[in-house]
Amino acid sequence: MAGRIVRWGAALGLGALWWWAVLRLAVGEDSGVLEAAVVAGGWGLSLLPVHCVPKARATGAVPAGRWGAAWRAGEVTRASPHPRSGEVSDPS
């Protein structure tokens, strides 16, 4: 229970600090590098939970070794040529 209180307190405190920096940058005349660093850091941290997922749990993750096998493949297959390549596709 104490750990939950500490986590909530830290989240609320850091959130209040971030909003203070955002508002100071938006309306304050004497805001500077400190406020900008707090805002940029908080925004960057907000992206972490979305993009940092263990590979085993990630939706659509490429299995290990797949790209290496693709690069080592000798012949490249062509499902359809690029429209501007000048190649004529074989209808058969």
C-alpha positions as CSV (number, residue, x, y, z in Angstrom):
1,M,0.0,0.0,0.0
2,A,2.8,2.4,0.8
3,G,4.5,1.7,-2.5
4,R,1.3,2.6,-4.3
5,I,1.0,5.9,-2.4
6,V,4.6,6.8,-3.2
7,R,4.2,6.0,-6.9
8,W,1.0,8.1,-7.1
9,G,2.7,10.9,-5.2
10,A,5.7,10.9,-7.5
11,A,3.5,10.8,-10.6
12,L,1.3,13.7,-9.4
13,G,4.3,15.7,-8.3
14,L,6.2,15.2,-11.6
15,G,3.0,15.9,-13.6
16,A,2.5,19.2,-11.7
17,L,6.1,20.1,-12.3
18,W,5.7,19.4,-16.1
19,W,2.5,21.4,-16.3
20,W,4.2,24.3,-14.4
21,A,7.0,24.3,-17.0
22,V,4.5,24.1,-19.9
23,L,2.5,27.0,-18.6
24,R,5.6,29.0,-17.8
25,L,6.9,28.5,-21.4
26,A,3.5,29.4,-22.8
27,V,2.8,32.6,-20.9
28,G,5.9,33.5,-19.0
29,E,8.3,36.1,-20.4
30,D,11.3,35.0,-18.4
31,S,11.2,31.3,-19.1
32,G,14.3,29.6,-20.2
33,V,16.3,26.5,-20.8
34,L,15.3,24.8,-17.5
35,E,11.6,24.9,-18.4
36,A,12.2,23.8,-22.0
37,A,14.3,20.9,-20.8
38,V,11.5,19.8,-18.3
39,V,8.9,20.1,-21.1
40,A,10.9,18.2,-23.7
41,G,11.9,15.5,-21.2
42,G,8.3,15.0,-20.0
43,W,7.1,14.8,-23.6
44,G,9.8,12.2,-24.5
45,L,9.0,10.1,-21.5
46,S,5.3,10.1,-22.5
47,L,6.2,8.2,-25.6
48,L,8.1,5.5,-23.8
49,P,5.2,3.3,-22.6
50,V,3.8,3.2,-26.1
51,H,6.9,2.3,-28.0
52,C,8.9,0.2,-25.5
53,V,7.4,-3.3,-25.5
54,P,9.2,-6.6,-25.1
55,K,9.7,-8.1,-28.5
56,A,7.9,-11.3,-27.5
57,R,4.7,-9.3,-26.7
58,A,4.9,-6.8,-29.6
59,T,2.2,-7.2,-32.2
60,G,3.6,-7.9,-35.6
61,A,7.2,-8.4,-34.4
62,V,9.6,-10.0,-36.9
63,P,11.1,-13.2,-35.6
64,A,14.9,-13.3,-35.0
65,G,16.9,-14.1,-38.0
66,R,14.2,-13.3,-40.6
67,W,16.0,-10.2,-42.0
68,G,19.3,-12.0,-42.2
69,A,17.8,-14.8,-44.1
70,A,16.2,-12.4,-46.5
71,W,19.5,-10.6,-47.2
72,R,21.2,-13.9,-47.8
73,A,18.6,-15.0,-50.3
74,G,20.2,-15.4,-53.7
75,E,17.3,-14.6,-56.0
76,V,14.9,-11.7,-55.4
77,T,11.3,-12.5,-56.3
78,R,9.1,-9.9,-58.0
79,A,5.4,-10.0,-57.3
80,S,4.9,-7.0,-59.6
81,P,7.3,-4.6,-61.2
82,H,7.3,-0.9,-60.3
83,P,5.0,1.0,-62.6
84,R,7.8,3.3,-63.9
85,S,10.4,0.6,-64.3
86,G,9.6,0.0,-67.9
87,E,9.3,-3.7,-67.4
88,V,6.3,-5.5,-68.9
89,S,4.6,-8.0,-66.6
90,D,4.0,-11.5,-67.9
91,P,0.3,-12.3,-67.7
92,S,0.9,-16.1,-67.7
